[in-house]
Structures are given as structure tokens and as C-alpha cells.
């Protein structure tokens, strides 16, 4: 039961991150200097990393057991292969946008962020599925 | 599942859960006031900067 509650707490924290961030007003004296695009993107990236890392640690700790069958390991490996490119694209386009807020840089940054959001959704789904498995 | 197996899973998940818990006060404050303070922004930025580092740890190694 402890395990299930841990993963549910992860989901409860991860799910609203990218939505709640959109509603706030940034203090202009902060490190984001009032740039909500950058702030919301970083918040989403942080959540995505946490979700992916949580799932990968779960799979590693349980590999070869009933709690992490081959399908779970395959899903984890898929994330391991995808994440480095997503990470590199995110920070490259983030830094370019931060230095020069042109429309083309914003377009590239938005595209990279979409990939981050997609993997956040994917990893959250995996966590939801695996949180049920150990309690069966 | 044995108590040892359960503990292993809990330990493995601790790092990521701690990260999310670090973000929770910021989210609660935003929800309550609608304002994101300097310190709350700094917290999100510090975590993001830390995540620029290399991916290390056995969890990032392919299974095969």
C-alpha cells in the first residue's frame, strides 16, 4: 500500500504542474523576468524528468520480477532511448529562445516543449499502470 | 511482495518524489495567491539548472 501511495503522490504532483503554472503571475524581479513562457516550460520539464526518473528507478529496482515484466522493461528502455535527445533539444532551444526571443526561436522552443509534454504524459501513464501491478 | 522488495521500491522512488515535493510549495502558493514570487521562481530555475547535468545512475542504462 505504501508503494501505491508513493506513486499516486507522484501523479498528483505531476499532473497539474503544466496547468497550474499557466495561471500565476510572475514577479518581474524574479529570475524569469516576467517571462511566463520560459517559466512554464521549465516547470513542465522538471515534472517530466521527475516522472521519467521515477518510472526508470521503479523498473530498475524490479527488473526480472513480477512487478516489472518484460513489457515494463521495454517501456523503460524506450524512455531511456528517447530522453537524451529530448533533453538536448529542450535546453538548446530554451537557451536560444532565452538569448533571442524571435518568432523562429519561439517556434523551435515550443516544438521541443511539446516533446517534453508528450513524454511527461507517457511516463505518468506508465507510473499509473505499474502502481497497480505490485498490489495485485 | 516482501517487505524488503517494497522498501527497495520506496528507496528507488525517493529522489524523484523529493524533487516533486520541492515543487509542491510553489504550486500551492500559485494556487493560493496567483503570484509567483522571486524565491519561487528561483526554486524552479535551480531545479531546472541541476537537470542539465549528465544522466547518471543505473536507472538510465539500457536493460540489454
N, CA and C atoms of all chains as a GROMACS GRO file, in nm:
protein
  600
    1UNK      N    1   0.082  -0.121   0.000
    1UNK     CA    2   0.000   0.000   0.000
    1UNK      C    3   0.085   0.127   0.000
    2UNK      N    4   0.201   0.119   0.070
    2UNK     CA    5   0.290   0.234   0.072
    2UNK      C    6   0.335   0.270  -0.069
    3UNK      N    7   0.366   0.164  -0.145
    3UNK     CA    8   0.415   0.185  -0.281
    3UNK      C    9   0.310   0.256  -0.364
    4UNK      N   10   0.189   0.209  -0.353
    4UNK     CA   11   0.082   0.269  -0.433
    4UNK      C   12   0.066   0.416  -0.396
    5UNK      N   13   0.073   0.446  -0.267
    5UNK     CA   14   0.053   0.585  -0.226
    5UNK      C   15   0.166   0.674  -0.274
    6UNK      N   16   0.289   0.619  -0.279
    6UNK     CA   17   0.402   0.698  -0.328
    6UNK      C   18   0.380   0.735  -0.474
    7UNK      N   19   0.342   0.638  -0.554
    7UNK     CA   20   0.324   0.665  -0.696
    7UNK      C   21   0.202   0.752  -0.722
    8UNK      N   22   0.100   0.736  -0.642
    8UNK     CA   23  -0.016   0.823  -0.658
    8UNK      C   24   0.023   0.967  -0.624
    9UNK      N   25   0.107   0.982  -0.520
    9UNK     CA   26   0.151   1.118  -0.484
    9UNK      C   27   0.231   1.180  -0.597
   10UNK      N   28   0.309   1.097  -0.666
   10UNK     CA   29   0.383   1.146  -0.783
   10UNK      C   30   0.286   1.195  -0.889
   11UNK      N   31   0.186   1.115  -0.916
   11UNK     CA   32   0.089   1.152  -1.019
   11UNK      C   33   0.014   1.280  -0.982
   12UNK      N   34  -0.025   1.290  -0.856
   12UNK     CA   35  -0.100   1.407  -0.813
   12UNK      C   36  -0.017   1.534  -0.827
   13UNK      N   37   0.114   1.520  -0.806
   13UNK     CA   38   0.201   1.637  -0.817
   13UNK      C   39   0.236   1.667  -0.962
   14UNK      N   40   0.256   1.561  -1.041
   14UNK     CA   41   0.299   1.580  -1.179
   14UNK      C   42   0.187   1.635  -1.267
   15UNK      N   43   0.072   1.576  -1.257
   15UNK     CA   44  -0.037   1.607  -1.349
   15UNK      C   45  -0.070   1.756  -1.361
   16UNK      N   46  -0.084   1.828  -1.248
   16UNK     CA   47  -0.127   1.967  -1.263
   16UNK      C   48  -0.015   2.067  -1.289
   17UNK      N   49   0.111   2.023  -1.291
   17UNK     CA   50   0.221   2.118  -1.298
   17UNK      C   51   0.210   2.214  -1.416
   18UNK      N   52   0.191   2.158  -1.534
   18UNK     CA   53   0.193   2.243  -1.652
   18UNK      C   54   0.068   2.328  -1.664
   19UNK      N   55  -0.035   2.291  -1.590
   19UNK     CA   56  -0.158   2.370  -1.598
   19UNK      C   57  -0.159   2.482  -1.494
   20UNK      N   58  -0.119   2.449  -1.370
   20UNK     CA   59  -0.118   2.549  -1.264
   20UNK      C   60  -0.022   2.662  -1.298
   21UNK      N   61   0.092   2.628  -1.354
   21UNK     CA   62   0.190   2.729  -1.388
   21UNK      C   63   0.135   2.837  -1.478
   22UNK      N   64   0.041   2.802  -1.562
   22UNK     CA   65  -0.014   2.898  -1.657
   22UNK      C   66  -0.097   3.005  -1.589
   23UNK      N   67  -0.149   2.976  -1.471
   23UNK     CA   68  -0.242   3.069  -1.408
   23UNK      C   69  -0.175   3.178  -1.325
   24UNK      N   70  -0.051   3.157  -1.285
   24UNK     CA   71   0.014   3.252  -1.196
   24UNK      C   72   0.066   3.375  -1.270
   25UNK      N   73   0.096   3.479  -1.188
   25UNK     CA   74   0.159   3.599  -1.242
   25UNK      C   75   0.301   3.604  -1.191
   26UNK      N   76   0.396   3.618  -1.281
   26UNK     CA   77   0.536   3.619  -1.240
   26UNK      C   78   0.576   3.755  -1.184
   27UNK      N   79   0.641   3.753  -1.068
   27UNK     CA   80   0.701   3.875  -1.017
   27UNK      C   81   0.812   3.915  -1.114
   28UNK      N   82   0.808   4.034  -1.173
   28UNK     CA   83   0.904   4.072  -1.278
   28UNK      C   84   1.048   4.082  -1.231
   29UNK      N   85   1.068   4.087  -1.099
   29UNK     CA   86   1.206   4.095  -1.048
   29UNK      C   87   1.269   3.957  -1.031
   30UNK      N   88   1.195   3.851  -1.060
   30UNK     CA   89   1.247   3.715  -1.045
   30UNK      C   90   1.342   3.677  -1.157
   31UNK      N   91   1.399   3.557  -1.145
   31UNK     CA   92   1.499   3.512  -1.242
   31UNK      C   93   1.440   3.495  -1.382
   32UNK      N   94   1.309   3.481  -1.394
   32UNK     CA   95   1.247   3.468  -1.525
   32UNK      C   96   1.208   3.603  -1.584
   33UNK      N   97   1.223   3.709  -1.505
   33UNK     CA   98   1.197   3.846  -1.552
   33UNK      C   99   1.061   3.859  -1.619
   34UNK      N  100   0.963   3.791  -1.564
   34UNK     CA  101   0.826   3.803  -1.617
   34UNK      C  102   0.795   3.718  -1.738
   35UNK      N  103   0.891   3.635  -1.780
   35UNK     CA  104   0.869   3.551  -1.899
   35UNK      C  105   0.799   3.422  -1.860
   36UNK      N  106   0.667   3.421  -1.875
   36UNK     CA  107   0.589   3.304  -1.835
   36UNK      C  108   0.612   3.184  -1.926
   37UNK      N  109   0.645   3.211  -2.051
   37UNK     CA  110   0.673   3.100  -2.143
   37UNK      C  111   0.789   3.017  -2.092
   38UNK      N  112   0.895   3.087  -2.053
   38UNK     CA  113   1.014   3.019  -2.004
   38UNK      C  114   0.987   2.949  -1.870
   39UNK      N  115   0.917   3.018  -1.783
   39UNK     CA  116   0.887   2.962  -1.651
   39UNK      C  117   0.801   2.836  -1.662
   40UNK      N  118   0.694   2.846  -1.738
   40UNK     CA  119   0.605   2.730  -1.753
   40UNK      C  120   0.675   2.613  -1.821
   41UNK      N  121   0.762   2.645  -1.916
   41UNK     CA  122   0.836   2.540  -1.985
   41UNK      C  123   0.930   2.468  -1.888
   42UNK      N  124   1.003   2.544  -1.807
   42UNK     CA  125   1.094   2.482  -1.711
   42UNK      C  126   1.018   2.397  -1.609
   43UNK      N  127   0.903   2.447  -1.567
   43UNK     CA  128   0.820   2.373  -1.472
   43UNK      C  129   0.777   2.239  -1.534
   44UNK      N  130   0.738   2.243  -1.659
   44UNK     CA  131   0.697   2.121  -1.729
   44UNK      C  132   0.814   2.026  -1.746
   45UNK      N  133   0.930   2.080  -1.782
   45UNK     CA  134   1.049   1.995  -1.798
   45UNK      C  135   1.084   1.926  -1.666
   46UNK      N  136   1.082   2.004  -1.556
   46UNK     CA  137   1.115   1.946  -1.425
   46UNK      C  138   1.020   1.831  -1.391
   47UNK      N  139   0.894   1.850  -1.419
   47UNK     CA  140   0.794   1.747  -1.391
   47UNK      C  141   0.817   1.623  -1.478
   48UNK      N  142   0.849   1.649  -1.605
   48UNK     CA  143   0.871   1.536  -1.697
   48UNK      C  144   0.991   1.453  -1.652
   49UNK      N  145   1.098   1.521  -1.614
   49UNK     CA  146   1.216   1.448  -1.567
   49UNK      C  147   1.180   1.364  -1.444
   50UNK      N  148   1.109   1.424  -1.351
   50UNK     CA  149   1.073   1.352  -1.228
   50UNK      C  150   0.990   1.229  -1.259
   51UNK      N  151   0.897   1.243  -1.353
   51UNK     CA  152   0.811   1.129  -1.388
   51UNK      C  153   0.892   1.019  -1.455
   52UNK      N  154   0.978   1.057  -1.550
   52UNK     CA  155   1.060   0.957  -1.619
   52UNK      C  156   1.154   0.888  -1.521
   53UNK      N  157   1.221   0.968  -1.439
   53UNK     CA  158   1.318   0.914  -1.344
   53UNK      C  159   1.251   0.819  -1.244
   54UNK      N  160   1.132   0.854  -1.200
   54UNK     CA  161   1.059   0.769  -1.107
   54UNK      C  162   1.029   0.633  -1.170
   55UNK      N  163   0.982   0.637  -1.294
   55UNK     CA  164   0.948   0.511  -1.361
   55UNK      C  165   1.072   0.426  -1.386
   56UNK      N  166   1.181   0.490  -1.429
   56UNK     CA  167   1.304   0.414  -1.458
   56UNK      C  168   1.361   0.351  -1.331
   57UNK      N  169   1.355   0.423  -1.220
   57UNK     CA  170   1.405   0.366  -1.094
   57UNK      C  171   1.318   0.249  -1.049
   58UNK      N  172   1.190   0.263  -1.069
   58UNK     CA  173   1.100   0.152  -1.034
   58UNK      C  174   1.134   0.029  -1.117
   59UNK      N  175   1.152   0.049  -1.248
   59UNK     CA  176   1.181  -0.065  -1.337
   59UNK      C  177   1.314  -0.129  -1.302
   60UNK      N  178   1.415  -0.046  -1.276
   60UNK     CA  179   1.548  -0.098  -1.243
   60UNK      C  180   1.543  -0.180  -1.113
   61UNK      N  181   1.472  -0.129  -1.015
   61UNK     CA  182   1.465  -0.197  -0.885
   61UNK      C  183   1.388  -0.329  -0.893
   62UNK      N  184   1.301  -0.340  -0.993
   62UNK     CA  185   1.213  -0.459  -1.000
   62UNK      C  186   1.234  -0.547  -1.122
   63UNK      N  187   1.338  -0.517  -1.200
   63UNK     CA  188   1.360  -0.590  -1.326
   63UNK      C  189   1.370  -0.741  -1.300
   64UNK      N  190   1.300  -0.816  -1.382
   64UNK     CA  191   1.305  -0.961  -1.368
   64UNK      C  192   1.207  -1.017  -1.267
   65UNK      N  193   1.128  -0.931  -1.207
   65UNK     CA  194   1.027  -0.978  -1.111
   65UNK      C  195   0.888  -0.956  -1.171
   66UNK      N  196   0.789  -1.007  -1.100
   66UNK     CA  197   0.652  -0.991  -1.147
   66UNK      C  198   0.609  -0.844  -1.147
   67UNK      N  199   0.675  -0.763  -1.065
   67UNK     CA  200   0.640  -0.621  -1.059
   67UNK      C  201   0.690  -0.544  -1.181
   68UNK      N  202   0.786  -0.601  -1.253
   68UNK     CA  203   0.838  -0.535  -1.374
   68UNK      C  204   0.860  -0.640  -1.482
   69UNK      N  205   0.754  -0.686  -1.544
   69UNK     CA  206   0.766  -0.785  -1.651
   69UNK      C  207   0.834  -0.724  -1.774
   70UNK      N  208   0.855  -0.806  -1.875
   70UNK     CA  209   0.928  -0.762  -1.994
   70UNK      C  210   0.866  -0.639  -2.059
   71UNK      N  211   0.735  -0.629  -2.054
   71UNK     CA  212   0.669  -0.514  -2.117
   71UNK      C  213   0.706  -0.384  -2.046
   72UNK      N  214   0.721  -0.389  -1.913
   72UNK     CA  215   0.760  -0.270  -1.837
   72UNK      C  216   0.904  -0.232  -1.870
   73UNK      N  217   0.991  -0.333  -1.879
   73UNK     CA  218   1.131  -0.308  -1.915
   73UNK      C  219   1.141  -0.250  -2.055
   74UNK      N  220   1.060  -0.300  -2.147
   74UNK     CA  221   1.062  -0.246  -2.283
   74UNK      C  222   1.018  -0.100  -2.285
   75UNK      N  223   0.918  -0.068  -2.206
   75UNK     CA  224   0.872   0.072  -2.197
   75UNK      C  225   0.980   0.161  -2.138
   76UNK      N  226   1.049   0.108  -2.036
   76UNK     CA  227   1.157   0.184  -1.973
   76UNK      C  228   1.271   0.208  -2.072
   77UNK      N  229   1.307   0.107  -2.147
   77UNK     CA  230   1.414   0.122  -2.245
   77UNK      C  231   1.376   0.223  -2.353
   78UNK      N  232   1.250   0.225  -2.388
   78UNK     CA  233   1.204   0.323  -2.488
   78UNK      C  234   1.226   0.465  -2.436
   79UNK      N  235   1.196   0.487  -2.308
   79UNK     CA  236   1.218   0.620  -2.249
   79UNK      C  237   1.367   0.651  -2.239
   80UNK      N  238   1.447   0.548  -2.205
   80UNK     CA  239   1.593   0.569  -2.195
   80UNK      C  240   1.652   0.612  -2.329
   81UNK      N  241   1.597   0.558  -2.436
   81UNK     CA  242   1.648   0.593  -2.569
   81UNK      C  243   1.600   0.731  -2.612
   82UNK      N  244   1.478   0.766  -2.578
   82UNK     CA  245   1.420   0.892  -2.624
   82UNK      C  246   1.467   1.014  -2.545
   83UNK      N  247   1.482   0.996  -2.414
   83UNK     CA  248   1.502   1.113  -2.327
   83UNK      C  249   1.626   1.197  -2.360
   84UNK      N  250   1.743   1.138  -2.388
   84UNK     CA  251   1.862   1.223  -2.413
   84UNK      C  252   1.841   1.322  -2.528
   85UNK      N  253   1.779   1.281  -2.635
   85UNK     CA  254   1.756   1.372  -2.748
   85UNK      C  255   1.654   1.479  -2.710
   86UNK      N  256   1.553   1.440  -2.635
   86UNK     CA  257   1.452   1.536  -2.591
   86UNK      C  258   1.515   1.640  -2.498
   87UNK      N  259   1.601   1.591  -2.409
   87UNK     CA  260   1.672   1.681  -2.316
   87UNK      C  261   1.761   1.779  -2.393
   88UNK      N  262   1.841   1.728  -2.486
   88UNK     CA  263   1.932   1.814  -2.561
   88UNK      C  264   1.855   1.919  -2.642
   89UNK      N  265   1.747   1.876  -2.706
   89UNK     CA  266   1.667   1.969  -2.786
   89UNK      C  267   1.603   2.075  -2.698
   90UNK      N  268   1.557   2.032  -2.581
   90UNK     CA  269   1.492   2.128  -2.490
   90UNK      C  270   1.588   2.239  -2.450
   91UNK      N  271   1.705   2.198  -2.400
   91UNK     CA  272   1.796   2.301  -2.348
   91UNK      C  273   1.858   2.385  -2.461
   92UNK      N  274   1.880   2.324  -2.576
   92UNK     CA  275   1.935   2.402  -2.689
   92UNK      C  276   1.836   2.510  -2.734
   93UNK      N  277   1.710   2.470  -2.749
   93UNK     CA  278   1.611   2.567  -2.796
   93UNK      C  279   1.572   2.664  -2.685
   94UNK      N  280   1.578   2.617  -2.561
   94UNK     CA  281   1.549   2.705  -2.448
   94UNK      C  282   1.651   2.817  -2.441
   95UNK      N  283   1.778   2.780  -2.453
   95UNK     CA  284   1.885   2.880  -2.442
   95UNK      C  285   1.880   2.977  -2.560
   96UNK      N  286   1.848   2.924  -2.677
   96UNK     CA  287   1.838   3.012  -2.795
   96UNK      C  288   1.724   3.111  -2.777
   97UNK      N  289   1.611   3.062  -2.728
   97UNK     CA  290   1.496   3.150  -2.705
   97UNK      C  291   1.525   3.252  -2.595
   98UNK      N  292   1.593   3.206  -2.490
   98UNK     CA  293   1.624   3.296  -2.380
   98UNK      C  294   1.716   3.410  -2.425
   99UNK      N  295   1.809   3.379  -2.515
   99UNK     CA  296   1.904   3.480  -2.564
   99UNK      C  297   1.842   3.571  -2.668
  100UNK      N  298   1.752   3.517  -2.749
  100UNK     CA  299   1.690   3.594  -2.857
  100UNK      C  300   1.547   3.548  -2.876
  101UNK      N  301   1.454   3.629  -2.830
  101UNK     CA  302   1.313   3.587  -2.830
  101UNK      C  303   1.246   3.617  -2.964
  102UNK      N  304   1.306   3.566  -3.067
  102UNK     CA  305   1.249   3.581  -3.202
  102UNK      C  306   1.138   3.479  -3.221
  103UNK      N  307   1.057   3.501  -3.323
  103UNK     CA  308   0.948   3.408  -3.352
  103UNK      C  309   1.000   3.270  -3.389
  104UNK      N  310   1.109   3.268  -3.466
  104UNK     CA  311   1.162   3.137  -3.508
  104UNK      C  312   1.218   3.060  -3.388
  105UNK      N  313   1.282   3.131  -3.296
  105UNK     CA  314   1.333   3.062  -3.177
  105UNK      C  315   1.218   3.013  -3.088
  106UNK      N  316   1.113   3.094  -3.081
  106UNK     CA  317   0.997   3.053  -3.003
  106UNK      C  318   0.931   2.930  -3.065
  107UNK      N  319   0.926   2.926  -3.196
  107UNK     CA  320   0.866   2.811  -3.265
  107UNK      C  321   0.945   2.684  -3.236
  108UNK      N  322   1.077   2.693  -3.242
  108UNK     CA  323   1.161   2.576  -3.215
  108UNK      C  324   1.148   2.533  -3.069
  109UNK      N  325   1.145   2.630  -2.980
  109UNK     CA  326   1.133   2.601  -2.838
  109UNK      C  327   0.998   2.535  -2.808
  110UNK      N  328   0.893   2.586  -2.867
  110UNK     CA  329   0.759   2.530  -2.847
  110UNK      C  330   0.753   2.386  -2.896
  111UNK      N  331   0.820   2.359  -3.007
  111UNK     CA  332   0.822   2.223  -3.061
  111UNK      C  333   0.894   2.128  -2.965
  112UNK      N  334   1.008   2.173  -2.913
  112UNK     CA  335   1.083   2.090  -2.818
  112UNK      C  336   1.002   2.067  -2.690
  113UNK      N  337   0.932   2.171  -2.648
  113UNK     CA  338   0.850   2.159  -2.527
  113UNK      C  339   0.735   2.061  -2.548
  114UNK      N  340   0.682   2.056  -2.668
  114UNK     CA  341   0.573   1.962  -2.698
  114UNK      C  342   0.622   1.818  -2.679
  115UNK      N  343   0.746   1.792  -2.718
  115UNK     CA  344   0.802   1.658  -2.698
  115UNK      C  345   0.818   1.626  -2.549
  116UNK      N  346   0.857   1.728  -2.472
  116UNK     CA  347   0.870   1.710  -2.328
  116UNK      C  348   0.733   1.679  -2.266
  117UNK      N  349   0.631   1.751  -2.310
  117UNK     CA  350   0.496   1.729  -2.258
  117UNK      C  351   0.445   1.589  -2.293
  118UNK      N  352   0.477   1.545  -2.413
  118UNK     CA  353   0.434   1.412  -2.456
  118UNK      C  354   0.496   1.304  -2.369
  119UNK      N  355   0.625   1.318  -2.341
  119UNK     CA  356   0.691   1.215  -2.261
  119UNK      C  357   0.646   1.222  -2.115
  120UNK      N  358   0.608   1.341  -2.069
  120UNK     CA  359   0.551   1.354  -1.934
  120UNK      C  360   0.422   1.273  -1.925
  121UNK      N  361   0.338   1.286  -2.026
  121UNK     CA  362   0.212   1.211  -2.030
  121UNK      C  363   0.239   1.061  -2.036
  122UNK      N  364   0.334   1.023  -2.120
  122UNK     CA  365   0.368   0.881  -2.136
  122UNK      C  366   0.419   0.821  -2.005
  123UNK      N  367   0.515   0.890  -1.942
  123UNK     CA  368   0.573   0.838  -1.819
  123UNK      C  369   0.470   0.833  -1.706
  124UNK      N  370   0.382   0.933  -1.701
  124UNK     CA  371   0.277   0.933  -1.599
  124UNK      C  372   0.185   0.814  -1.617
  125UNK      N  373   0.157   0.781  -1.743
  125UNK     CA  374   0.074   0.665  -1.772
  125UNK      C  375   0.141   0.536  -1.728
  126UNK      N  376   0.270   0.526  -1.752
  126UNK     CA  377   0.344   0.406  -1.708
  126UNK      C  378   0.342   0.394  -1.556
  127UNK      N  379   0.361   0.509  -1.489
  127UNK     CA  380   0.359   0.507  -1.342
  127UNK      C  381   0.223   0.460  -1.292
  128UNK      N  382   0.120   0.511  -1.354
  128UNK     CA  383  -0.016   0.472  -1.312
  128UNK      C  384  -0.037   0.322  -1.329
  129UNK      N  385   0.014   0.268  -1.440
  129UNK     CA  386  -0.003   0.126  -1.466
  129UNK      C  387   0.079   0.040  -1.370
  130UNK      N  388   0.204   0.080  -1.346
  130UNK     CA  389   0.289  -0.001  -1.259
  130UNK      C  390   0.250   0.012  -1.112
  131UNK      N  391   0.185   0.121  -1.076
  131UNK     CA  392   0.147   0.136  -0.935
  131UNK      C  393   0.040   0.032  -0.899
  132UNK      N  394  -0.031  -0.015  -0.998
  132UNK     CA  395  -0.134  -0.115  -0.972
  132UNK      C  396  -0.073  -0.255  -0.964
  133UNK      N  397   0.026  -0.281  -1.046
  133UNK     CA  398   0.083  -0.414  -1.056
  133UNK      C  399   0.131  -0.473  -0.923
  134UNK      N  400   0.209  -0.398  -0.841
  134UNK     CA  401   0.261  -0.460  -0.718
  134UNK      C  402   0.155  -0.497  -0.617
  135UNK      N  403   0.038  -0.435  -0.625
  135UNK     CA  404  -0.063  -0.460  -0.523
  135UNK      C  405  -0.155  -0.575  -0.562
  136UNK      N  406  -0.144  -0.627  -0.686
  136UNK     CA  407  -0.230  -0.737  -0.728
  136UNK      C  408  -0.189  -0.867  -0.660
  137UNK      N  409   0.458  -0.958  -0.250
  137UNK     CA  410   0.578  -0.876  -0.241
  137UNK      C  411   0.627  -0.872  -0.097
  138UNK      N  412   0.758  -0.892  -0.079
  138UNK     CA  413   0.813  -0.892   0.056
  138UNK      C  414   0.836  -0.749   0.104
  139UNK      N  415   0.858  -0.736   0.234
  139UNK     CA  416   0.886  -0.604   0.292
  139UNK      C  417   1.015  -0.548   0.233
  140UNK      N  418   1.112  -0.636   0.207
  140UNK     CA  419   1.239  -0.590   0.150
  140UNK      C  420   1.220  -0.536   0.009
  141UNK      N  421   1.139  -0.605  -0.069
  141UNK     CA  422   1.113  -0.559  -0.206
  141UNK      C  423   1.040  -0.425  -0.204
  142UNK      N  424   0.946  -0.415  -0.112
  142UNK     CA  425   0.871  -0.291  -0.101
  142UNK      C  426   0.963  -0.176  -0.064
  143UNK      N  427   1.054  -0.203   0.030
  143UNK     CA  428   1.148  -0.099   0.074
  143UNK      C  429   1.239  -0.057  -0.041
  144UNK      N  430   1.280  -0.154  -0.123
  144UNK     CA  431   1.368  -0.124  -0.236
  144UNK      C  432   1.300  -0.030  -0.334
  145UNK      N  433   1.172  -0.054  -0.357
  145UNK     CA  434   1.098   0.033  -0.449
  145UNK      C  435   1.083   0.173  -0.390
  146UNK      N  436   1.052   0.178  -0.262
  146UNK     CA  437   1.034   0.308  -0.197
  146UNK      C  438   1.164   0.389  -0.202
  147UNK      N  439   1.276   0.320  -0.177
  147UNK     CA  440   1.405   0.388  -0.179
  147UNK      C  441   1.436   0.440  -0.318
  148UNK      N  442   1.408   0.359  -0.418
  148UNK     CA  443   1.436   0.399  -0.556
  148UNK      C  444   1.355   0.520  -0.598
  149UNK      N  445   1.235   0.530  -0.547
  149UNK     CA  446   1.147   0.640  -0.588
  149UNK      C  447   1.170   0.768  -0.510
  150UNK      N  448   1.248   0.759  -0.403
  150UNK     CA  449   1.262   0.873  -0.312
  150UNK      C  450   1.315   0.998  -0.380
  151UNK      N  451   1.418   0.984  -0.463
  151UNK     CA  452   1.478   1.100  -0.526
  151UNK      C  453   1.379   1.181  -0.608
  152UNK      N  454   1.308   1.114  -0.693
  152UNK     CA  455   1.213   1.184  -0.781
  152UNK      C  456   1.096   1.242  -0.701
  153UNK      N  457   1.052   1.168  -0.602
  153UNK     CA  458   0.942   1.219  -0.520
  153UNK      C  459   0.986   1.344  -0.445
  154UNK      N  460   1.112   1.343  -0.397
  154UNK     CA  461   1.163   1.460  -0.328
  154UNK      C  462   1.165   1.582  -0.420
  155UNK      N  463   1.201   1.557  -0.544
  155UNK     CA  464   1.203   1.667  -0.642
  155UNK      C  465   1.063   1.726  -0.657
  156UNK      N  466   0.965   1.639  -0.669
  156UNK     CA  467   0.827   1.686  -0.685
  156UNK      C  468   0.778   1.756  -0.559
  157UNK      N  469   0.820   1.702  -0.445
  157UNK     CA  470   0.778   1.765  -0.320
  157UNK      C  471   0.839   1.904  -0.307
  158UNK      N  472   0.960   1.922  -0.364
  158UNK     CA  473   1.024   2.053  -0.360
  158UNK      C  474   0.944   2.155  -0.441
  159UNK      N  475   0.876   2.107  -0.543
  159UNK     CA  476   0.796   2.196  -0.627
  159UNK      C  477   0.658   2.225  -0.566
  160UNK      N  478   0.613   2.139  -0.479
  160UNK     CA  479   0.477   2.150  -0.427
  160UNK      C  480   0.446   2.284  -0.360
  161UNK      N  481   0.536   2.336  -0.273
  161UNK     CA  482   0.504   2.466  -0.211
  161UNK      C  483   0.484   2.577  -0.313
  162UNK      N  484   0.564   2.573  -0.421
  162UNK     CA  485   0.549   2.673  -0.526
  162UNK      C  486   0.411   2.665  -0.588
  163UNK      N  487   0.369   2.543  -0.617
  163UNK     CA  488   0.238   2.524  -0.680
  163UNK      C  489   0.124   2.566  -0.587
  164UNK      N  490   0.141   2.533  -0.459
  164UNK     CA  491   0.036   2.571  -0.363
  164UNK      C  492   0.027   2.722  -0.350
  165UNK      N  493   0.144   2.789  -0.351
  165UNK     CA  494   0.144   2.934  -0.339
  165UNK      C  495   0.080   3.000  -0.461
  166UNK      N  496   0.108   2.945  -0.577
  166UNK     CA  497   0.049   2.999  -0.701
  166UNK      C  498  -0.103   2.985  -0.695
  167UNK      N  499  -0.146   2.867  -0.653
  167UNK     CA  500  -0.290   2.842  -0.647
  167UNK      C  501  -0.358   2.936  -0.548
  168UNK      N  502  -0.288   2.966  -0.438
  168UNK     CA  503  -0.348   3.049  -0.332
  168UNK      C  504  -0.347   3.197  -0.368
  169UNK      N  505  -0.239   3.246  -0.427
  169UNK     CA  506  -0.225   3.390  -0.447
  169UNK      C  507  -0.225   3.431  -0.593
  170UNK      N  508  -0.196   3.339  -0.682
  170UNK     CA  509  -0.187   3.375  -0.823
  170UNK      C  510  -0.057   3.444  -0.855
  171UNK      N  511   0.030   3.463  -0.756
  171UNK     CA  512   0.157   3.532  -0.778
  171UNK      C  513   0.274   3.437  -0.755
  172UNK      N  514   0.371   3.445  -0.844
  172UNK     CA  515   0.489   3.360  -0.833
  172UNK      C  516   0.605   3.449  -0.790
  173UNK      N  517   0.647   3.432  -0.666
  173UNK     CA  518   0.748   3.522  -0.608
  173UNK      C  519   0.887   3.496  -0.665
  174UNK      N  520   0.980   3.586  -0.630
  174UNK     CA  521   1.119   3.570  -0.673
  174UNK      C  522   1.176   3.436  -0.626
  175UNK      N  523   1.150   3.404  -0.499
  175UNK     CA  524   1.209   3.281  -0.444
  175UNK      C  525   1.147   3.156  -0.508
  176UNK      N  526   1.019   3.164  -0.539
  176UNK     CA  527   0.954   3.050  -0.605
  176UNK      C  528   1.009   3.031  -0.746
  177UNK      N  529   1.032   3.140  -0.814
  177UNK     CA  530   1.092   3.131  -0.948
  177UNK      C  531   1.234   3.075  -0.938
  178UNK      N  532   1.307   3.121  -0.838
  178UNK     CA  533   1.445   3.075  -0.821
  178UNK      C  534   1.451   2.926  -0.794
  179UNK      N  535   1.352   2.875  -0.721
  179UNK     CA  536   1.346   2.733  -0.689
  179UNK      C  537   1.327   2.650  -0.815
  180UNK      N  538   1.235   2.691  -0.900
  180UNK     CA  539   1.210   2.618  -1.026
  180UNK      C  540   1.334   2.624  -1.115
  181UNK      N  541   1.397   2.742  -1.122
  181UNK     CA  542   1.515   2.759  -1.208
  181UNK      C  543   1.632   2.674  -1.156
  182UNK      N  544   1.649   2.668  -1.023
  182UNK     CA  545   1.759   2.591  -0.966
  182UNK      C  546   1.745   2.443  -0.998
  183UNK      N  547   1.623   2.393  -0.988
  183UNK     CA  548   1.600   2.252  -1.022
  183UNK      C  549   1.626   2.228  -1.170
  184UNK      N  550   1.579   2.320  -1.253
  184UNK     CA  551   1.599   2.306  -1.397
  184UNK      C  552   1.748   2.308  -1.433
  185UNK      N  553   1.821   2.397  -1.369
  185UNK     CA  554   1.966   2.403  -1.394
  185UNK      C  555   2.034   2.272  -1.354
  186UNK      N  556   1.991   2.218  -1.241
  186UNK     CA  557   2.052   2.093  -1.193
  186UNK      C  558   2.025   1.977  -1.290
  187UNK      N  559   1.913   1.984  -1.360
  187UNK     CA  560   1.876   1.875  -1.452
  187UNK      C  561   1.950   1.884  -1.585
  188UNK      N  562   2.032   1.986  -1.602
  188UNK     CA  563   2.114   1.995  -1.724
  188UNK      C  564   2.230   1.896  -1.720
  189UNK      N  565   2.265   1.849  -1.603
  189UNK     CA  566   2.379   1.761  -1.588
  189UNK      C  567   2.360   1.627  -1.658
  190UNK      N  568   2.470   1.549  -1.667
  190UNK     CA  569   2.462   1.419  -1.735
  190UNK      C  570   2.366   1.324  -1.665
  191UNK      N  571   2.310   1.234  -1.743
  191UNK     CA  572   2.220   1.132  -1.688
  191UNK      C  573   2.304   1.020  -1.630
  192UNK      N  574   2.303   1.009  -1.501
  192UNK     CA  575   2.386   0.908  -1.436
  192UNK      C  576   2.299   0.815  -1.351
  193UNK      N  577   2.357   0.704  -1.314
  193UNK     CA  578   2.283   0.609  -1.233
  193UNK      C  579   2.238   0.490  -1.315
  194UNK      N  580   2.225   0.375  -1.252
  194UNK     CA  581   2.189   0.252  -1.324
  194UNK      C  582   2.052   0.259  -1.391
  195UNK      N  583   1.964   0.344  -1.340
  195UNK     CA  584   1.830   0.350  -1.400
  195UNK      C  585   1.832   0.403  -1.543
  196UNK      N  586   1.942   0.470  -1.582
  196UNK     CA  587   1.949   0.526  -1.717
  196UNK      C  588   2.019   0.433  -1.815
  197UNK      N  589   2.066   0.318  -1.767
  197UNK     CA  590   2.132   0.221  -1.855
  197UNK      C  591   2.028   0.130  -1.919
  198UNK      N  592   2.045   0.105  -2.050
  198UNK     CA  593   1.954   0.013  -2.118
  198UNK      C  594   1.962  -0.125  -2.056
  199UNK      N  595   1.852  -0.197  -2.059
  199UNK     CA  596   1.848  -0.329  -1.995
  199UNK      C  597   1.927  -0.432  -2.074
  200UNK      N  598   1.952  -0.405  -2.203
  200UNK     CA  599   2.021  -0.504  -2.287
  200UNK      C  600   2.139  -0.442  -2.359
   0.00000   0.00000   0.00000
